[in-house]
Amino acid sequence: MSEPVIICQNLKFAYPGQEGYALNGINLTVGKGEFLSVIGHNGSGKSTLARLFNGLLTANEGKITVFGKDVSLRENIAEIRRHVGIVFQNPDNQTVASIVEDDVAFGPENLGVEREEIGRRIEWALSAVGMEKFRTATPSRLSGGQKQRIAVAGVLAVKPDVLILDESTAMLDPRGRREVIDVVRRLNKEEGMTIILITHFMDEALLADRTIVLNKGEIALEGTPDKIFENGDALETFNLRLPEISVICQNLRAAGMEIGNDLTPSRLAEDILKNLHSRGIFSAQTGKPKSAQIISDHLWDIDIKNLSYTYSKKSPFATNALKGVNLHIDDGEFFGIIGHTGSGKSTLIQHLNALIKLPQAEKRYHKPKAKKGVVPPPEPSVTIGKFNLADKKTDFKALRASVGMVFQYPEYQLFAETVFADVAFGLKNFNKNLTDEEIEAAVKSSVEIVGLNYEEVKDKSPFDLSGGQKRRVAIAGVIVTKPHILVLDEPAAGLDPKGKKEIMELLHKLHEEWCKTVIIVSHDMDEVAENCTRAAVISEGRVFDCAVCADLFARESELRALGLDVPLTVKISSLLAENGIAVQSDCTAKDFTSKVIGIYGGANA
């Protein structure tokens, strides 16, 4: 290893009022110029470790040195924070100024850097992240990816030797993730900056020189990414999962194919081709998968026509978020909505339970008089089952009991002193005739449906729970009213791999048992491909396309041009197709693997 920049010796840390250690006996050395990835389940201690590295927290036992300075000594903290910068998960929590250049200047100013040098650092930092054109922009009006790059620039302006990214790409769209990770890799390779990347995205962890796996506050595994991801059983033990590409490799090997521990689509495509060529197969085409049949009585269809919406209308900051959206979602679908940050996805779903009302539904609305010789634009309409959202007389309270909404950041949706009070709030408001016994039974059932122990959590503050538990409580507070339609904005974002799997399994369980329609907004193309019957792509406030996933993701180049990605199986299939092997799957890993094995076995699956 190169010269050490961070050394942890028998590091222990416990949060006040909580049992046990969040970190227990950590011994770790980070070398100069190293790219280290840190993975682990929610609550494993990843963020705690990051905060200890630059003195945001102080260890209970053990020792941390940064460039030879003891982090526990108060007189060293300012100097250590010059060396170690952290970019957090939510860029909005790091924004302190109303102008980009002022935000980037905040760190150097607080460190007493001279004004002329601050100007040079602002220019350098914005250039490093490709945001120099936005120097005088307002951060609140930037996309998520742009905000995160500004957050990175703000840390870079301090000129740190070590950059820590704590789930900094978790809430970004594919383009935003690529932008941030590209900046980080360039800083590591070209500037020699030490990078510590805390992530739940296994494909990001694969980019590192070394990976450590944290489990219950301890280092469970350590090594190069390819070694770490060789053992799926061990990762499962630590509440993690193998990357999807590793699972595909394992299944192909189980079928007799000679496949290495491939960690990129190109390497896996090469290995598949070698196996097929060894059997004399140089061209093949599989049959197109059948679309899922949805049995529906159409009582809860969603029909959206001519939907437009402008934020800050009639002001200098007017923004057209939706521009004539037309979309139909059948009763009974498990439907996906995808699009780049700022495309209008969240604005669209907020219309579904009238958090944003149609103009005609507002009390003071009067139809504007048509101008002579001008054809008026068509009025927007949204109908959900029996509810006409353009009608002032609609029972919007009943609508909201029937259309449940779970937002992107669950902590923003939680507010009560206890889990019980939080989950019961909506139920009490929608039905004031329930007895205390009926309320308790409904809350208990809802909490247990989402996989939490009712007796253990009912009296706890929701803010004392882990991220995954908060997400479950937020969902419990919505499903307690048994809505016909459930809408979730990034339901699995920020969760560890096992948590993501459990949330999606929960949603399918609800969908199968009583929830007529589930709609998820997601930046994860594999998540949409694996779970949704159909999906709509929203771009610049319009519907780019709405189709079954196999047809939607077939438009790979167009989706990439929109700043989106495609599922892993589509990437591999494209590479195979260039070499005469056409694998037409439904984009799920299971179906793709089955089709490849079918070709290898000499018969199309």
Secondary structure, DSSP 4 states (H G I P E B T S, - for coil): ---EEEEEEEEEE--TTSSS-SEEEEEEEEETT-EEEEEE-TTSSHHHHHHHHTTSS--SEEEEEETTEETTSGGGHHHHHHHEEEE-S-GGGT---SSHHHHHHHHHHHTT--HHHHHHHHHHHHHHTT-GGGTTS-GGGS-HHHHHHHHHHHHHTT--SEEEEESTTTT--HHHHHHHHHHHHHHHHHH--EEEEE-S-HHHHTTSSEEEEEETTEEEEEE-HHHHTT-HHHHHHTT----HHHHHHHHHHHTT-------SHHHHHHHHHHHHHHTT---EEPPPPPPPPPP---TT-EEEEEEEEEETTTSTT-EEEEEEEEEEE-TT-EEEEE--TTSSHHHHHHTTTTSS--GGGSTT--PPPPPTT-PPPPPPEEEETTEETT-TTS-HHHHHHHEEEE-SSGGGT--SSSHHHHHHHHHHHH-TT--HHHHHHHHHHHHHHTT--HHHHTTS-GGGS-HHHHHHHHHHHHHTT--SEEEEESTTTT--HHHHHHHHHHHHHHHHHT-SEEEEE-S-HHHHHHH-SEEEEEETTEEEEEE-HHHHTT-HHHHHHTT----HHHHHHHHHHTTTEE----S-HHHHHHHHHHHHTTS--
